[in-house]
Amino acid sequence: MAAARAPAAALRRARAVRFMAFDVDGVMTDGRLWYGPSGEQLKAFHVADGLGVKLLARAGIATAILSARKSRALARRARELGIDHVVMGAEDKRDAFAKLLARARVDAAAAGYMGDDLVDLPVLRRCGFACAPANAQALVRANAHYVSRARGGEGAVREACEFVLRAQGRLEDAHARYLA
């Protein structure tokens, strides 16, 4: 996929996106695991990423989370953002992604995914638009069509969302409600 990293190819692939899925740890968060005094998982999400996901949804692009870990904090964040599909505890992300696509009735070529580590490679290599945060593992970045300037948990999701909307000519409309 390395040859597809050219901006024109990434824009062409992003134009086709009708479904966008995201890994969580290292993408929507900085990848660190925090545990509270009772053993509960704590996660810090970037507010700008949340708005990016909402902008996609308002533009009619279905959104999903595909995570290998289970977390009540993640379930709550997904509800807050109105994410259409949430899969947690996915040991085999390739299989989980295929089921997500079937449930959403979307072809892989019209699906995007943002991941940061080796467990994400099977999905990144199957989807039509593969994204990675700036601090993703080198092999992941090499298999991505688009690598954000921002690191995971620091606005990378927002950047990818706006890249898709820009490629589709819908970013100005997405921003318009805030400029009124």
GROMACS elastic network, one bead per residue, 0.5 to 0.9 nm:
[ bonds ]
;  ai    aj funct       b0    kb
    1     4     6  0.53420   500
    1     5     6  0.72270   500
    1   125     6  0.79681   500
    1   142     6  0.72330   500
    1   143     6  0.53148   500
    1   144     6  0.69813   500
    1   145     6  0.71546   500
    2     5     6  0.56026   500
    2     6     6  0.84975   500
    2   141     6  0.87551   500
    2   142     6  0.56117   500
    2   143     6  0.59717   500
    2   144     6  0.72875   500
    2   145     6  0.74448   500
    3     6     6  0.66649   500
    3     9     6  0.87127   500
    3   145     6  0.85816   500
    4     7     6  0.81277   500
    4     8     6  0.84973   500
    4     9     6  0.55187   500
    4    10     6  0.66972   500
    4   143     6  0.88455   500
    4   144     6  0.81536   500
    4   145     6  0.57289   500
    4   146     6  0.88521   500
    5     8     6  0.83036   500
    5     9     6  0.65805   500
    5    10     6  0.61516   500
    5   142     6  0.84289   500
    5   143     6  0.85101   500
    5   144     6  0.69067   500
    5   146     6  0.62880   500
    5   147     6  0.84488   500
    6     9     6  0.54346   500
    6    10     6  0.63180   500
    6    11     6  0.87324   500
    6   145     6  0.76748   500
    6   146     6  0.86119   500
    7    10     6  0.50884   500
    7    11     6  0.60873   500
    7    12     6  0.85676   500
    7   145     6  0.84122   500
    7   146     6  0.80584   500
    8    11     6  0.51409   500
    8    12     6  0.61571   500
    8    13     6  0.86631   500
    9    12     6  0.50660   500
    9    13     6  0.61914   500
    9    14     6  0.85516   500
    9   145     6  0.75986   500
   10    13     6  0.51687   500
   10    14     6  0.60624   500
   10    15     6  0.86145   500
   10   129     6  0.73003   500
   10   130     6  0.87811   500
   10   145     6  0.53790   500
   10   146     6  0.61084   500
   10   167     6  0.86908   500
   11    14     6  0.50240   500
   11    15     6  0.61438   500
   11    16     6  0.89704   500
   11   146     6  0.88804   500
   11   163     6  0.79076   500
   11   164     6  0.76225   500
   11   166     6  0.84865   500
   11   167     6  0.52870   500
   11   168     6  0.83301   500
   12    15     6  0.52543   500
   12    16     6  0.70157   500
   12   167     6  0.73061   500
   12   168     6  0.89497   500
   13    16     6  0.55473   500
   13    17     6  0.70682   500
   13   109     6  0.81347   500
   13   110     6  0.81782   500
   13   112     6  0.86896   500
   13   128     6  0.62161   500
   13   129     6  0.54524   500
   13   130     6  0.88097   500
   13   145     6  0.81336   500
   13   164     6  0.88107   500
   13   167     6  0.86186   500
   14    17     6  0.53341   500
   14   110     6  0.84777   500
   14   111     6  0.88904   500
   14   112     6  0.76499   500
   14   128     6  0.80134   500
   14   129     6  0.59616   500
   14   163     6  0.74404   500
   14   164     6  0.50151   500
   14   165     6  0.80799   500
   14   166     6  0.87669   500
   14   167     6  0.59307   500
   14   168     6  0.72434   500
   15    18     6  0.85967   500
   15   110     6  0.86911   500
   15   164     6  0.65650   500
   15   165     6  0.79805   500
   15   166     6  0.85649   500
   15   167     6  0.52543   500
   15   169     6  0.84891   500
   16   109     6  0.73018   500
   16   110     6  0.51725   500
   16   111     6  0.77489   500
   16   112     6  0.89357   500
   16   128     6  0.78450   500
   16   129     6  0.82940   500
   16   164     6  0.88134   500
   16   167     6  0.89707   500
   16   168     6  0.79789   500
   17    20     6  0.69288   500
   17    61     6  0.74656   500
   17   109     6  0.76612   500
   17   111     6  0.52465   500
   17   112     6  0.60485   500
   17   128     6  0.75366   500
   17   129     6  0.71773   500
   17   164     6  0.72219   500
   17   168     6  0.86357   500
   18    60     6  0.75465   500
   18    62     6  0.63852   500
   18    63     6  0.87854   500
   18   106     6  0.76060   500
   18   110     6  0.54369   500
   18   111     6  0.60726   500
   18   112     6  0.79691   500
   19    60     6  0.88987   500
   19    61     6  0.53792   500
   19    63     6  0.57992   500
   19    64     6  0.77048   500
   19   101     6  0.84560   500
   19   104     6  0.81367   500
   19   106     6  0.71295   500
   19   108     6  0.89379   500
   19   110     6  0.64820   500
   19   112     6  0.61920   500
   19   113     6  0.85599   500
   20    53     6  0.88910   500
   20    56     6  0.83197   500
   20    61     6  0.69902   500
   20    62     6  0.62699   500
   20    64     6  0.62235   500
   20    65     6  0.86451   500
   20   110     6  0.86785   500
   20   111     6  0.57052   500
   20   113     6  0.57153   500
   20   114     6  0.80886   500
   20   129     6  0.87679   500
   20   161     6  0.84942   500
   21    62     6  0.83823   500
   21    63     6  0.56231   500
   21    65     6  0.53569   500
   21    66     6  0.65803   500
   21    85     6  0.85546   500
   21    97     6  0.88046   500
   21   111     6  0.76389   500
   21   112     6  0.61136   500
   21   114     6  0.65517   500
   21   115     6  0.89484   500
   22    27     6  0.72385   500
   22    28     6  0.75929   500
   22    63     6  0.80836   500
   22    64     6  0.62788   500
   22    66     6  0.59269   500
   22    67     6  0.79307   500
   22   112     6  0.83905   500
   22   113     6  0.55427   500
   22   115     6  0.64469   500
   22   157     6  0.80254   500
   23    26     6  0.76061   500
   23    27     6  0.59302   500
   23    28     6  0.70475   500
   23    64     6  0.88433   500
   23    65     6  0.59613   500
   23    66     6  0.51753   500
   23    67     6  0.52988   500
   23    68     6  0.81962   500
   23   113     6  0.77343   500
   23   114     6  0.61387   500
   23   115     6  0.51979   500
   23   116     6  0.76093   500
   23   120     6  0.77247   500
   24    27     6  0.51287   500
   24    29     6  0.61688   500
   24    30     6  0.89404   500
   24    31     6  0.80053   500
   24    65     6  0.70887   500
   24    66     6  0.73098   500
   24    67     6  0.59186   500
   24    68     6  0.86100   500
   24    69     6  0.85843   500
   24    74     6  0.81427   500
   24   114     6  0.89942   500
   24   115     6  0.79389   500
   24   152     6  0.88774   500
   24   153     6  0.87799   500
   25    28     6  0.61767   500
   25    29     6  0.52041   500
   25    30     6  0.66034   500
   25    32     6  0.73343   500
   25    33     6  0.81211   500
   25    43     6  0.86509   500
   25    67     6  0.77210   500
   25    68     6  0.88854   500
   25    69     6  0.83455   500
   25   115     6  0.88536   500
   25   116     6  0.83019   500
   25   152     6  0.80748   500
   25   153     6  0.82439   500
   26    29     6  0.51710   500
   26    32     6  0.75060   500
   26   115     6  0.77179   500
   26   116     6  0.60297   500
   26   117     6  0.79770   500
   26   133     6  0.80630   500
   26   135     6  0.83255   500
   26   136     6  0.75678   500
   26   151     6  0.82495   500
   26   153     6  0.65408   500
   27    30     6  0.66415   500
   27    31     6  0.71640   500
   27   114     6  0.71438   500
   27   115     6  0.62834   500
   27   116     6  0.63228   500
   27   132     6  0.77704   500
   27   133     6  0.64735   500
   27   136     6  0.83812   500
   27   151     6  0.77055   500
   27   153     6  0.57047   500
   27   154     6  0.85456   500
   27   155     6  0.88797   500
   27   156     6  0.69057   500
   27   157     6  0.68570   500
   28    31     6  0.82134   500
   28    44     6  0.84189   500
   28    45     6  0.60544   500
   28    46     6  0.71074   500
   28    49     6  0.70720   500
   28    50     6  0.87152   500
   28   152     6  0.59783   500
   28   154     6  0.79489   500
   28   155     6  0.80681   500
   28   156     6  0.76134   500
   28   157     6  0.64755   500
   29    32     6  0.74842   500
   29    43     6  0.69072   500
   29    44     6  0.59701   500
   29    45     6  0.53871   500
   29    46     6  0.71812   500
   29   152     6  0.57759   500
   29   154     6  0.74612   500
   30    33     6  0.87953   500
   30    43     6  0.89093   500
   30    44     6  0.77872   500
   30    45     6  0.82618   500
   30   151     6  0.74562   500
   30   154     6  0.70381   500
   31    43     6  0.89770   500
   31   152     6  0.72283   500
   31   153     6  0.74776   500
   32    43     6  0.82142   500
   33    41     6  0.72505   500
   33    42     6  0.72420   500
   33    43     6  0.71780   500
   34    40     6  0.83097   500
   34    41     6  0.58311   500
   34    42     6  0.51216   500
   34    43     6  0.66270   500
   34    44     6  0.89966   500
   35    38     6  0.77677   500
   35    39     6  0.53449   500
   35    40     6  0.53635   500
   35    42     6  0.56854   500
   35    43     6  0.87711   500
   36    39     6  0.51706   500
   36    40     6  0.50846   500
   36    41     6  0.63457   500
   36    42     6  0.66250   500
   37    40     6  0.72251   500
   40    71     6  0.85154   500
   40    72     6  0.85421   500
   41    71     6  0.65394   500
   41    72     6  0.76835   500
   41    73     6  0.71493   500
   42    71     6  0.83747   500
   42    72     6  0.88070   500
   42    73     6  0.65456   500
   42    74     6  0.89915   500
   43    71     6  0.87764   500
   43    73     6  0.64967   500
   43    74     6  0.75465   500
   44   153     6  0.76451   500
   45    48     6  0.87828   500
   45    49     6  0.76179   500
   45    50     6  0.78874   500
   45    77     6  0.82555   500
   45   153     6  0.62045   500
   45   154     6  0.83646   500
   46    49     6  0.54511   500
   46    50     6  0.68114   500
   46   153     6  0.57555   500
   46   154     6  0.60631   500
   46   155     6  0.64217   500
   46   157     6  0.89510   500
   47    50     6  0.51160   500
   47    51     6  0.65735   500
   47    52     6  0.88180   500
   47   155     6  0.82123   500
   48    51     6  0.52291   500
   48    52     6  0.63291   500
   48    53     6  0.88821   500
   48   154     6  0.82865   500
   48   155     6  0.59825   500
   48   157     6  0.81712   500
   48   158     6  0.59835   500
   49    53     6  0.64109   500
   49    54     6  0.87557   500
   49   153     6  0.79334   500
   49   154     6  0.79493   500
   49   155     6  0.54201   500
   49   156     6  0.70718   500
   49   157     6  0.50363   500
   49   159     6  0.78949   500
   49   161     6  0.83520   500
   50    53     6  0.52222   500
   50    54     6  0.63609   500
   50    55     6  0.87112   500
   50    77     6  0.86619   500
   50    80     6  0.88454   500
   50    81     6  0.64220   500
   50   157     6  0.80657   500
   50   158     6  0.73081   500
   51    55     6  0.60956   500
   51    56     6  0.86985   500
   51    81     6  0.80533   500
   51   158     6  0.71032   500
   52    55     6  0.50503   500
   52    56     6  0.64406   500
   52    57     6  0.88026   500
   52   155     6  0.89037   500
   52   157     6  0.67941   500
   52   159     6  0.75716   500
   52   160     6  0.81585   500
   52   161     6  0.54306   500
   52   162     6  0.67431   500
   53    56     6  0.52208   500
   53    57     6  0.63961   500
   53    58     6  0.87846   500
   53    63     6  0.71786   500
   53    81     6  0.71564   500
   53    82     6  0.88007   500
   53    83     6  0.78305   500
   53   157     6  0.76290   500
   53   158     6  0.70278   500
   53   161     6  0.65744   500
   54    57     6  0.50314   500
   54    58     6  0.61453   500
   54    59     6  0.85830   500
   54    63     6  0.88379   500
   54    81     6  0.63714   500
   54    82     6  0.75761   500
   54    83     6  0.82285   500
   55    58     6  0.51558   500
   55    59     6  0.62775   500
   55    60     6  0.88609   500
   55    61     6  0.87717   500
   55   161     6  0.75748   500
   55   162     6  0.81343   500
   55   165     6  0.84232   500
   55   171     6  0.86904   500
   55   174     6  0.61012   500
   55   175     6  0.83613   500
   56    59     6  0.50933   500
   56    60     6  0.65381   500
   56    61     6  0.52644   500
   56    62     6  0.73752   500
   56    63     6  0.74983   500
   56   161     6  0.64018   500
   56   162     6  0.81244   500
   56   164     6  0.83033   500
   56   165     6  0.72488   500
   56   174     6  0.83222   500
   57    60     6  0.50902   500
   57    61     6  0.50211   500
   57    62     6  0.58571   500
   57    63     6  0.66675   500
   57    82     6  0.82637   500
   57    83     6  0.80064   500
   57    84     6  0.86609   500
   58    61     6  0.73103   500
   58   174     6  0.77026   500
   59    62     6  0.88854   500
   59   165     6  0.80416   500
   59   170     6  0.75464   500
   59   173     6  0.87275   500
   59   174     6  0.71681   500
   62    83     6  0.77514   500
   62    84     6  0.62374   500
   62    85     6  0.81988   500
   62   104     6  0.80851   500
   63    82     6  0.85636   500
   63    83     6  0.54147   500
   63    84     6  0.53912   500
   63    85     6  0.65158   500
   63    86     6  0.87677   500
   64    78     6  0.86719   500
   64    83     6  0.58144   500
   64    84     6  0.57760   500
   64    86     6  0.55891   500
   64    87     6  0.77896   500
   64   100     6  0.82378   500
   64   113     6  0.89908   500
   65    78     6  0.77990   500
   65    83     6  0.74942   500
   65    84     6  0.85187   500
   65    85     6  0.63590   500
   65    87     6  0.59501   500
   65    88     6  0.76908   500
   66    69     6  0.89943   500
   66    85     6  0.84197   500
   66    86     6  0.63618   500
   66    88     6  0.61856   500
   66    89     6  0.84291   500
   66    90     6  0.71042   500
   66    93     6  0.73338   500
   66    96     6  0.76376   500
   66    97     6  0.74429   500
   66   100     6  0.88076   500
   67    70     6  0.73032   500
   67    86     6  0.82510   500
   67    87     6  0.61848   500
   67    89     6  0.61164   500
   67    90     6  0.59511   500
   67    91     6  0.85501   500
   67    93     6  0.79084   500
   68    87     6  0.82550   500
   68    88     6  0.58095   500
   68    91     6  0.55928   500
   68    92     6  0.79937   500
   68    93     6  0.74268   500
   68   119     6  0.84795   500
   69    88     6  0.56982   500
   69    90     6  0.70860   500
   69    91     6  0.84237   500
   70    73     6  0.89167   500
   70    74     6  0.76151   500
   70    75     6  0.83219   500
   70    87     6  0.86992   500
   70    88     6  0.50177   500
   70    89     6  0.51022   500
   70    90     6  0.86154   500
   71    74     6  0.51606   500
   71    75     6  0.63724   500
   71    76     6  0.87131   500
   71    88     6  0.76752   500
   71    89     6  0.88068   500
   72    75     6  0.50025   500
   72    76     6  0.61703   500
   72    77     6  0.86160   500
   73    76     6  0.51726   500
   73    77     6  0.62231   500
   73    78     6  0.86547   500
   74    77     6  0.50366   500
   74    78     6  0.60700   500
   74    79     6  0.85854   500
   74    88     6  0.87527   500
   75    78     6  0.51775   500
   75    79     6  0.63117   500
   75    80     6  0.87380   500
   75    86     6  0.77800   500
   75    88     6  0.85757   500
   76    79     6  0.51583   500
   76    80     6  0.62424   500
   76    81     6  0.87487   500
   77    80     6  0.50061   500
   77    81     6  0.62508   500
   77    82     6  0.85734   500
   77    83     6  0.87658   500
   78    81     6  0.51975   500
   78    82     6  0.60644   500
   78    83     6  0.52964   500
   78    84     6  0.83957   500
   78    85     6  0.86775   500
   78    86     6  0.72840   500
   79    82     6  0.50259   500
   79    83     6  0.64049   500
   79    84     6  0.88266   500
   80    83     6  0.79519   500
   82    85     6  0.89982   500
   83    86     6  0.70703   500
   85   100     6  0.74784   500
   85   103     6  0.89269   500
   85   104     6  0.83417   500
   86   100     6  0.88725   500
   87    90     6  0.66427   500
   87    96     6  0.75286   500
   87    97     6  0.89546   500
   87   100     6  0.82385   500
   88    91     6  0.89235   500
   89    92     6  0.89542   500
   90    93     6  0.56666   500
   90    95     6  0.85054   500
   90    96     6  0.63290   500
   91    95     6  0.88858   500
   91    96     6  0.83063   500
   91   119     6  0.87570   500
   92    95     6  0.55969   500
   92    96     6  0.62830   500
   92    97     6  0.86516   500
   92   119     6  0.81709   500
   92   122     6  0.89903   500
   93    97     6  0.58200   500
   93    98     6  0.84555   500
   93   119     6  0.71198   500
   93   120     6  0.68680   500
   93   121     6  0.88808   500
   93   122     6  0.70803   500
   93   123     6  0.66159   500
   94    97     6  0.52117   500
   94    98     6  0.63201   500
   94    99     6  0.88040   500
   94   120     6  0.82174   500
   94   121     6  0.86303   500
   94   122     6  0.54351   500
   94   123     6  0.54101   500
   94   126     6  0.82043   500
   95    98     6  0.51306   500
   95    99     6  0.63422   500
   95   100     6  0.86637   500
   95   123     6  0.88956   500
   96    99     6  0.51347   500
   96   100     6  0.61671   500
   96   101     6  0.87092   500
   97   101     6  0.61841   500
   97   102     6  0.86055   500
   97   123     6  0.66978   500
   98   101     6  0.51818   500
   98   102     6  0.62658   500
   98   103     6  0.86637   500
   98   108     6  0.82185   500
   98   123     6  0.87989   500
   99   102     6  0.50611   500
   99   103     6  0.60813   500
   99   104     6  0.85210   500
  100   103     6  0.51110   500
  100   104     6  0.60774   500
  100   105     6  0.83192   500
  100   106     6  0.85441   500
  101   104     6  0.50947   500
  101   105     6  0.57191   500
  101   106     6  0.51003   500
  101   107     6  0.65133   500
  101   108     6  0.69149   500
  101   111     6  0.79737   500
  102   106     6  0.64909   500
  102   107     6  0.80093   500
  103   106     6  0.79654   500
  104   107     6  0.89410   500
  106   109     6  0.82616   500
  106   110     6  0.65442   500
  106   111     6  0.70150   500
  107   110     6  0.55054   500
  107   111     6  0.67182   500
  107   127     6  0.86406   500
  107   128     6  0.87539   500
  108   111     6  0.50282   500
  108   112     6  0.79475   500
  108   126     6  0.66528   500
  108   128     6  0.58236   500
  108   129     6  0.89033   500
  109   112     6  0.80405   500
  109   126     6  0.81022   500
  109   127     6  0.57868   500
  109   129     6  0.74531   500
  110   127     6  0.75248   500
  110   128     6  0.57846   500
  110   129     6  0.77308   500
  111   127     6  0.55354   500
  111   128     6  0.54839   500
  111   129     6  0.64155   500
  111   130     6  0.86970   500
  112   124     6  0.81407   500
  112   127     6  0.57497   500
  112   128     6  0.58550   500
  112   130     6  0.57545   500
  112   131     6  0.74134   500
  113   120     6  0.88425   500
  113   123     6  0.71508   500
  113   124     6  0.62616   500
  113   127     6  0.66561   500
  113   128     6  0.82978   500
  113   129     6  0.64834   500
  113   130     6  0.52820   500
  113   131     6  0.59935   500
  113   132     6  0.83826   500
  114   120     6  0.82274   500
  114   123     6  0.89759   500
  114   124     6  0.73939   500
  114   129     6  0.85697   500
  114   130     6  0.61024   500
  114   132     6  0.52744   500
  114   133     6  0.76130   500
  114   144     6  0.86018   500
  114   157     6  0.77643   500
  114   160     6  0.81038   500
  115   118     6  0.86125   500
  115   119     6  0.84334   500
  115   120     6  0.53859   500
  115   121     6  0.77340   500
  115   123     6  0.84124   500
  115   124     6  0.72115   500
  115   130     6  0.79981   500
  115   131     6  0.65469   500
  115   132     6  0.53521   500
  115   133     6  0.74246   500
  115   136     6  0.76130   500
  115   140     6  0.76357   500
  115   144     6  0.89869   500
  116   119     6  0.83494   500
  116   120     6  0.66381   500
  116   121     6  0.85106   500
  116   131     6  0.84696   500
  116   132     6  0.55765   500
  116   133     6  0.64078   500
  116   134     6  0.87565   500
  116   135     6  0.75418   500
  116   137     6  0.61013   500
  116   140     6  0.62157   500
  116   141     6  0.78131   500
  116   152     6  0.79404   500
  117   120     6  0.55841   500
  117   121     6  0.71518   500
  117   132     6  0.88718   500
  117   136     6  0.61819   500
  117   137     6  0.55351   500
  117   138     6  0.87099   500
  117   139     6  0.81507   500
  117   140     6  0.61410   500
  118   121     6  0.53528   500
  118   122     6  0.82757   500
  118   137     6  0.73744   500
  118   139     6  0.75066   500
  118   140     6  0.65985   500
  119   122     6  0.70677   500
  119   123     6  0.84289   500
  120   123     6  0.55770   500
  120   124     6  0.61429   500
  120   125     6  0.86753   500
  120   140     6  0.77490   500
  121   125     6  0.59006   500
  121   126     6  0.84620   500
  121   139     6  0.83980   500
  121   140     6  0.63998   500
  121   143     6  0.75837   500
  122   125     6  0.53507   500
  122   126     6  0.63710   500
  122   127     6  0.89059   500
  123   126     6  0.50881   500
  123   127     6  0.60790   500
  123   130     6  0.82148   500
  124   127     6  0.56151   500
  124   128     6  0.82128   500
  124   129     6  0.76685   500
  124   131     6  0.74449   500
  124   132     6  0.89216   500
  124   140     6  0.80208   500
  124   143     6  0.70129   500
  124   144     6  0.69001   500
  125   128     6  0.82352   500
  125   129     6  0.89922   500
  125   130     6  0.72619   500
  125   143     6  0.68881   500
  125   144     6  0.81791   500
  126   129     6  0.87949   500
  126   130     6  0.84103   500
  127   130     6  0.62692   500
  128   145     6  0.89567   500
  129   144     6  0.77883   500
  129   145     6  0.62771   500
  129   146     6  0.77741   500
  130   143     6  0.73979   500
  130   145     6  0.52097   500
  130   146     6  0.64640   500
  130   147     6  0.86462   500
  131   140     6  0.87574   500
  131   141     6  0.79256   500
  131   143     6  0.85105   500
  131   144     6  0.51018   500
  131   145     6  0.59857   500
  131   147     6  0.56802   500
  131   148     6  0.75468   500
  131   160     6  0.71505   500
  132   135     6  0.80127   500
  132   136     6  0.60488   500
  132   137     6  0.87874   500
  132   140     6  0.68883   500
  132   141     6  0.59383   500
  132   143     6  0.87066   500
  132   144     6  0.60775   500
  132   145     6  0.82852   500
  132   146     6  0.65231   500
  132   148     6  0.64114   500
  132   151     6  0.89505   500
  132   152     6  0.84450   500
  132   156     6  0.80202   500
  132   157     6  0.89611   500
  132   160     6  0.85744   500
  133   136     6  0.53986   500
  133   141     6  0.78690   500
  133   146     6  0.86149   500
  133   147     6  0.56023   500
  133   149     6  0.70458   500
  133   150     6  0.62380   500
  133   151     6  0.51627   500
  133   152     6  0.53468   500
  133   153     6  0.88624   500
  133   155     6  0.89148   500
  133   156     6  0.54862   500
  133   157     6  0.78055   500
  133   160     6  0.87066   500
  134   137     6  0.87949   500
  134   141     6  0.77669   500
  134   147     6  0.58876   500
  134   148     6  0.52889   500
  134   149     6  0.53465   500
  134   150     6  0.56039   500
  134   152     6  0.71752   500
  134   156     6  0.76314   500
  135   138     6  0.82818   500
  135   141     6  0.84712   500
  135   148     6  0.88978   500
  135   149     6  0.88308   500
  135   150     6  0.79959   500
  135   151     6  0.52965   500
  135   152     6  0.66927   500
  136   139     6  0.82457   500
  136   140     6  0.62476   500
  136   141     6  0.61469   500
  136   147     6  0.86582   500
  136   151     6  0.78879   500
  136   152     6  0.77165   500
  137   140     6  0.52655   500
  137   141     6  0.63358   500
  137   142     6  0.87291   500
  138   141     6  0.50999   500
  138   142     6  0.61519   500
  138   143     6  0.87443   500
  139   142     6  0.50153   500
  139   143     6  0.64043   500
  139   144     6  0.88595   500
  140   143     6  0.51530   500
  140   144     6  0.63264   500
  141   144     6  0.51368   500
  141   145     6  0.82689   500
  141   146     6  0.81524   500
  141   147     6  0.64443   500
  142   145     6  0.82860   500
  144   147     6  0.64185   500
  146   160     6  0.78544   500
  146   163     6  0.88787   500
  147   150     6  0.86338   500
  147   156     6  0.87071   500
  147   160     6  0.82922   500
  148   151     6  0.72900   500
  148   152     6  0.89933   500
  148   155     6  0.88249   500
  148   156     6  0.57357   500
  148   157     6  0.82782   500
  148   159     6  0.64028   500
  148   160     6  0.66647   500
  149   155     6  0.89103   500
  149   156     6  0.71286   500
  149   159     6  0.79668   500
  150   153     6  0.83751   500
  150   154     6  0.60295   500
  150   155     6  0.56909   500
  150   157     6  0.84846   500
  150   159     6  0.74202   500
  151   154     6  0.53422   500
  151   155     6  0.68264   500
  151   156     6  0.56039   500
  152   155     6  0.68400   500
  152   156     6  0.54641   500
  152   157     6  0.75456   500
  153   156     6  0.66872   500
  153   157     6  0.78639   500
  154   157     6  0.82252   500
  154   158     6  0.89428   500
  155   158     6  0.52594   500
  155   159     6  0.62832   500
  155   160     6  0.88167   500
  156   159     6  0.51073   500
  156   160     6  0.63062   500
  156   161     6  0.86781   500
  157   160     6  0.51495   500
  157   161     6  0.61341   500
  157   162     6  0.86161   500
  158   161     6  0.50666   500
  158   162     6  0.61345   500
  158   163     6  0.84847   500
  159   162     6  0.52519   500
  159   163     6  0.60973   500
  159   164     6  0.87643   500
  160   164     6  0.63472   500
  160   165     6  0.87478   500
  161   164     6  0.52743   500
  161   165     6  0.63779   500
  161   166     6  0.86318   500
  162   166     6  0.58742   500
  162   167     6  0.83959   500
  162   170     6  0.89738   500
  162   171     6  0.64722   500
  162   174     6  0.89801   500
  163   166     6  0.50773   500
  163   167     6  0.60762   500
  163   168     6  0.86014   500
  163   171     6  0.82893   500
  164   167     6  0.51401   500
  164   168     6  0.62845   500
  164   169     6  0.87098   500
  164   170     6  0.85819   500
  164   171     6  0.83075   500
  165   168     6  0.50725   500
  165   169     6  0.61687   500
  165   172     6  0.85179   500
  165   174     6  0.78862   500
  166   169     6  0.50262   500
  166   170     6  0.58238   500
  166   172     6  0.78324   500
  167   170     6  0.76611   500
  167   171     6  0.82053   500
  168   171     6  0.76903   500
  169   172     6  0.74885   500
  169   173     6  0.83999   500
  170   173     6  0.53201   500
  170   174     6  0.62071   500
  170   175     6  0.87996   500
  171   175     6  0.62368   500
  171   176     6  0.85247   500
  172   175     6  0.51177   500
  172   176     6  0.59267   500
  173   177     6  0.74834   500
  174   177     6  0.68772   500
  174   178     6  0.83949   500
  175   178     6  0.56575   500
  175   179     6  0.67743   500
  176   179     6  0.51180   500
  176   180     6  0.65412   500
  177   180     6  0.56813   500
